[in-house]
Amino acid sequence: MQESHIAGARAVTTNQADIYDKLEEVVRKYATTDYLRPIAEHTRKAFAEAEKFVEDFYNKIPAGHSSYKVILDSGCGTGESTLNIARQHPDIPVIGIDKSAARLTKAGGAGVSGASAFPQNAFLVRAELLDFWRLALEAVQAGRWHIPYHALYYPNPWPKQSEATRRFHLHPIFPTLLQLGDTIEMRTNWEIYAREFAEAAQVGKDPCLCGDDNTGTISCEAFEPERPITAFERKYKEARQQLWRVSIHHK
Ligand SMILES: C[S@@+](CC[C@H](N)C(=O)[O-])C[C@H]1O[C@@H](n2cnc3c(N)ncnc32)[C@H](O)[C@@H]1O
């Protein structure tokens, strides 16, 4: 097992020395097969609530929208980033999604600057991302939603090599995720995860696989947030861990 710098927050411990060796094979396989797992009823309900929130938000302002702009914050945990992003984009509804009721109930708590003011454009919902994302893609393809920005901050790394295919980019959901957002930003404290995510995006965006001739750009870089915007980011920053960011720009 390898472990990098630790002070406070635990750094990722892994038995993987480099990016997953079968990455290209796995990403190509899922790019050409349909992910057919049935969508759980509770996530359908959660998605309907999110969609209603978006509709109500736009109904309050003068009409003229062909499709609604929506920002996603996937795996939002305590929702700190959802509230921060919502404050940065007051004209766009921001949906924070997490499956953990325990984390969501801490939303608006310690660490959220100006916690008393829950932005009107922020909405937190308990749901399974693997299902929520497929419903969101349906909304995009039907022209109901347009997602300019999709945050995926500090997803569970599944660091054991034997668990690699649980990582979002090595999972059948990846082709769906890759289509959700003009810009998708993934942050992690594990360099290998960042490099894998960027490589998987590169493979997944191959026009022969995705039928999309939009070139776009993919970047993968170490970064230092001036001000942490998620609970995990704060922990990692305090522990002086190196953070990584992958940005996929489709347009
Ligand atoms: C490491 S935490 C990061 C939380 C937050 N983004 C932050 O930076 O503080 C990962 C979060 O993703 C959520 N999560 C992981 N897999 C999920 C899934 N399949 N569906 C919904 N939420 C998921 C977990 O419940 C957890 O809150």
Ligand as a Chemical Component Dictionary entry (heavy atoms), coordinates in Angstrom:
data_LIG
# 
_chem_comp.id                   LIG 
_chem_comp.type                 NON-POLYMER 
_chem_comp.pdbx_formal_charge   0 
_chem_comp.three_letter_code    LIG 
# 
loop_
_chem_comp_atom.comp_id 
_chem_comp_atom.atom_id 
_chem_comp_atom.alt_atom_id 
_chem_comp_atom.type_symbol 
_chem_comp_atom.charge 
_chem_comp_atom.model_Cartn_x 
_chem_comp_atom.model_Cartn_y 
_chem_comp_atom.model_Cartn_z 
_chem_comp_atom.pdbx_ordinal 
LIG C1  C1  C 0  -15.940 12.091 -0.352 1  
LIG S1  S1  S 1  -17.565 12.707 -0.219 2  
LIG C2  C2  C 0  -17.415 14.337 -0.895 3  
LIG C3  C3  C 0  -18.570 15.217 -0.520 4  
LIG C4  C4  C 0  -18.504 16.661 -1.019 5  
LIG N1  N1  N 0  -18.467 16.737 -2.461 6  
LIG C5  C5  C 0  -17.316 17.382 -0.444 7  
LIG O1  O1  O 0  -16.365 17.648 -1.189 8  
LIG O2  O2  O -1 -17.340 17.670 0.755  9  
LIG C6  C6  C 0  -18.405 11.817 -1.529 10 
LIG C7  C7  C 0  -19.915 11.977 -1.478 11 
LIG O3  O3  O 0  -20.491 11.329 -2.585 12 
LIG C8  C8  C 0  -21.674 10.656 -2.170 13 
LIG N2  N2  N 0  -21.888 9.565  -3.116 14 
LIG C9  C9  C 0  -21.000 8.614  -3.475 15 
LIG N3  N3  N 0  -21.544 7.762  -4.365 16 
LIG C10 C10 C 0  -22.810 8.205  -4.591 17 
LIG C11 C11 C 0  -23.871 7.746  -5.412 18 
LIG N4  N4  N 0  -23.722 6.681  -6.193 19 
LIG N5  N5  N 0  -25.044 8.438  -5.392 20 
LIG C12 C12 C 0  -25.177 9.528  -4.598 21 
LIG N6  N6  N 0  -24.208 10.004 -3.797 22 
LIG C13 C13 C 0  -23.037 9.357  -3.792 23 
LIG C14 C14 C 0  -21.379 10.190 -0.763 24 
LIG O4  O4  O 0  -22.562 9.977  -0.010 25 
LIG C15 C15 C 0  -20.536 11.356 -0.231 26 
LIG O5  O5  O 0  -21.325 12.312 0.430  27 
# 
loop_
_chem_comp_bond.comp_id 
_chem_comp_bond.atom_id_1 
_chem_comp_bond.atom_id_2 
_chem_comp_bond.value_order 
_chem_comp_bond.pdbx_ordinal 
LIG C1  S1  SING 1  
LIG S1  C2  SING 2  
LIG S1  C6  SING 3  
LIG C2  C3  SING 4  
LIG C3  C4  SING 5  
LIG C4  N1  SING 6  
LIG C4  C5  SING 7  
LIG C5  O1  DOUB 8  
LIG C5  O2  SING 9  
LIG C6  C7  SING 10 
LIG C7  O3  SING 11 
LIG C7  C15 SING 12 
LIG O3  C8  SING 13 
LIG C8  N2  SING 14 
LIG C8  C14 SING 15 
LIG N2  C9  SING 16 
LIG N2  C13 SING 17 
LIG C9  N3  DOUB 18 
LIG N3  C10 SING 19 
LIG C10 C11 SING 20 
LIG C10 C13 DOUB 21 
LIG C11 N4  SING 22 
LIG C11 N5  DOUB 23 
LIG N5  C12 SING 24 
LIG C12 N6  DOUB 25 
LIG N6  C13 SING 26 
LIG C14 O4  SING 27 
LIG C14 C15 SING 28 
LIG C15 O5  SING 29 
# 
